[in-house]
Amino acid sequence: MSVVNNLSTWPASRWPWFILALSALVLELTALYFQYGMGLEPCIMCVYQRVAVLGVLIAAIPALIRPDVILFRAVSFLAWIVASVWGLKLAIEHVRMQNPDNFMLLMTCDIYPNFPSWLQLHQWFPNVFEPRGTCGDIDWVFLSLSMPQWMVITFSIYFLTAIFFLFVRLVKNKSL
């Protein structure tokens, strides 16, 4: 039971939120390495998944600033879960687009991002958020999994970790 007691205190500490933000930053930097170091151009689904990872990074900031304040933790948990679920949905859809069995479904992706008019990331930061690749191409494989398949795993881990720590915190301390 002491493990649960220990884990339940983590969300009220700064360092777990720092690790969450750092993990998302490392993923963003890795994506840029794939793009500029390896020449793998991102498709629109890749760009949307980059935004979801950025959402995880931004989600950590309120709790990173004030982990002792329940409102800050609540905002961080909510944003973390939303970004993880959205990213997972995108990654699953991207995997479906790359599946040759879905060829007859004519699953394609847009050419231009569908960002809100007040958040034109592809115009503000084209080097990061401008799609130049094709969603159906599989240009990189590691341990027999494509990049979108790895992102399904990544977003699943993000989501399950958020739910786990939220559950442990709520059960043990009856508050976020």
C-alpha positions as CSV (number, residue, x, y, z in Angstrom):
1,M,0.0,0.0,0.0
2,S,3.0,2.3,0.5
3,V,3.6,2.3,-3.3
4,V,0.0,3.6,-3.9
5,N,0.6,6.2,-1.2
6,N,3.8,7.3,-2.8
7,L,2.3,7.4,-6.4
8,S,-0.7,9.4,-5.2
9,T,1.6,12.2,-4.2
10,W,3.3,12.5,-7.5
11,P,0.7,14.8,-9.2
12,A,1.3,17.4,-6.4
13,S,5.0,17.4,-7.2
14,R,6.7,19.4,-9.9
15,W,9.1,16.8,-11.2
16,P,6.5,14.4,-12.8
17,W,5.0,17.3,-14.7
18,F,8.5,18.2,-15.8
19,I,9.1,14.7,-17.1
20,L,5.8,14.8,-19.0
21,A,6.7,18.1,-20.6
22,L,10.2,16.9,-21.3
23,S,8.9,13.7,-23.0
24,A,6.7,15.7,-25.3
25,L,9.6,18.1,-26.1
26,V,11.8,15.2,-27.0
27,L,9.1,13.8,-29.3
28,E,8.8,17.2,-31.0
29,L,12.6,17.4,-31.4
30,T,12.6,13.9,-32.7
31,A,10.0,14.7,-35.3
32,L,12.1,17.7,-36.5
33,Y,15.1,15.4,-36.7
34,F,13.1,13.0,-38.9
35,Q,12.1,15.9,-41.0
36,Y,15.4,17.8,-41.4
37,G,18.0,15.2,-40.5
38,M,16.5,12.2,-42.3
39,G,14.5,14.1,-45.0
40,L,11.2,12.5,-44.1
41,E,8.6,15.1,-44.9
42,P,5.5,15.2,-42.6
43,C,2.0,14.6,-44.0
44,I,-1.0,16.4,-42.6
45,M,-1.7,13.6,-40.2
46,C,1.9,13.9,-38.9
47,V,1.4,17.6,-38.5
48,Y,-1.8,17.1,-36.5
49,Q,-0.1,14.5,-34.3
50,R,2.7,17.1,-33.7
51,V,0.0,19.5,-32.5
52,A,-1.4,16.8,-30.2
53,V,2.1,16.2,-28.7
54,L,2.5,20.0,-28.3
55,G,-0.9,19.8,-26.5
56,V,0.6,17.3,-24.0
57,L,3.6,19.6,-23.5
58,I,1.4,22.6,-23.0
59,A,-0.9,20.6,-20.7
60,A,2.0,20.1,-18.3
61,I,2.7,23.8,-17.8
62,P,-0.1,24.8,-15.3
63,A,0.8,21.9,-12.9
64,L,4.5,22.5,-13.6
65,I,4.0,26.1,-12.4
66,R,1.9,25.3,-9.3
67,P,1.5,21.6,-8.7
68,D,0.2,22.3,-5.2
69,V,-2.9,24.1,-6.5
70,I,-5.8,21.7,-7.4
71,L,-7.1,24.0,-10.2
72,F,-3.8,23.9,-11.9
73,R,-3.5,20.2,-11.6
74,A,-7.1,19.7,-12.8
75,V,-6.5,21.9,-15.9
76,S,-3.3,19.9,-16.6
77,F,-4.9,16.5,-16.2
78,L,-7.9,17.6,-18.4
79,A,-5.7,19.0,-21.2
80,W,-3.3,16.0,-21.0
81,I,-6.2,13.6,-21.4
82,V,-7.8,15.6,-24.3
83,A,-4.5,15.9,-26.1
84,S,-3.7,12.2,-25.7
85,V,-7.1,11.0,-26.9
86,W,-7.1,13.4,-29.8
87,G,-3.5,12.3,-30.8
88,L,-4.5,8.6,-30.4
89,K,-7.5,9.1,-32.6
90,L,-5.4,10.8,-35.3
91,A,-2.7,8.1,-35.1
92,I,-5.2,5.3,-35.4
93,E,-6.7,7.0,-38.5
94,H,-3.3,7.5,-39.9
95,V,-2.5,3.8,-39.5
96,R,-5.8,3.0,-41.3
97,M,-4.7,5.2,-44.2
98,Q,-1.5,3.3,-44.5
99,N,-3.2,-0.1,-44.5
100,P,-3.1,-1.4,-48.1
101,D,-6.4,-3.3,-47.4
102,N,-8.1,0.2,-47.1
103,F,-7.1,1.2,-50.6
104,M,-10.6,0.6,-51.9
105,L,-12.0,2.9,-49.3
106,L,-9.9,5.7,-50.9
107,M,-8.8,7.0,-47.6
108,T,-6.8,10.1,-48.2
109,C,-5.7,13.1,-46.3
110,D,-6.1,16.8,-47.0
111,I,-3.4,18.8,-48.7
112,Y,-3.8,21.9,-46.5
113,P,-4.2,21.8,-42.7
114,N,-7.6,22.6,-41.3
115,F,-6.5,24.8,-38.4
116,P,-8.9,27.4,-37.0
117,S,-8.5,30.9,-38.6
118,W,-7.1,32.2,-35.3
119,L,-4.5,29.4,-35.1
120,Q,-2.8,29.1,-38.5
121,L,0.2,27.2,-37.3
122,H,1.2,26.1,-40.8
123,Q,1.6,29.7,-41.8
124,W,3.2,31.0,-38.6
125,F,5.7,28.1,-38.2
126,P,5.9,26.5,-41.7
127,N,9.2,24.7,-40.9
128,V,7.3,22.7,-38.2
129,F,3.7,22.6,-39.1
130,E,3.5,22.7,-42.9
131,P,2.6,19.3,-44.4
132,R,4.8,18.3,-47.3
133,G,4.4,14.5,-47.4
134,T,1.7,12.0,-48.2
135,C,-0.3,10.2,-45.5
136,G,-0.2,6.8,-47.2
137,D,3.6,6.6,-47.6
138,I,5.5,4.4,-45.1
139,D,9.0,6.0,-45.2
140,W,10.3,4.7,-41.8
141,V,9.9,1.4,-39.9
142,F,11.4,0.4,-36.6
143,L,10.8,-3.1,-35.1
144,S,8.3,-3.7,-37.9
145,L,6.1,-0.7,-36.9
146,S,5.6,2.4,-38.9
147,M,5.7,5.9,-37.4
148,P,1.9,6.2,-37.0
149,Q,1.9,2.8,-35.3
150,W,4.5,4.0,-32.8
151,M,2.4,7.1,-32.2
152,V,-0.6,4.9,-31.4
153,I,1.6,3.3,-28.7
154,T,2.9,6.7,-27.5
155,F,-0.5,8.3,-27.2
156,S,-1.9,5.2,-25.5
157,I,0.9,5.4,-23.0
158,Y,0.2,9.1,-22.4
159,F,-3.5,8.5,-22.0
160,L,-3.2,5.4,-19.7
161,T,-0.6,7.2,-17.6
162,A,-2.9,10.2,-17.1
163,I,-5.8,8.0,-16.2
164,F,-3.7,5.9,-13.9
165,F,-2.3,8.9,-11.9
166,L,-5.7,10.6,-11.9
167,F,-7.3,7.4,-10.5
168,V,-4.6,6.8,-7.9
169,R,-4.8,10.4,-6.8
170,L,-8.6,10.5,-6.6
171,V,-8.9,7.1,-4.8
172,K,-6.1,7.8,-2.3
173,N,-6.6,11.5,-1.6
174,K,-10.1,12.1,-2.7
175,S,-8.9,15.1,-4.7
176,L,-6.8,15.9,-7.7
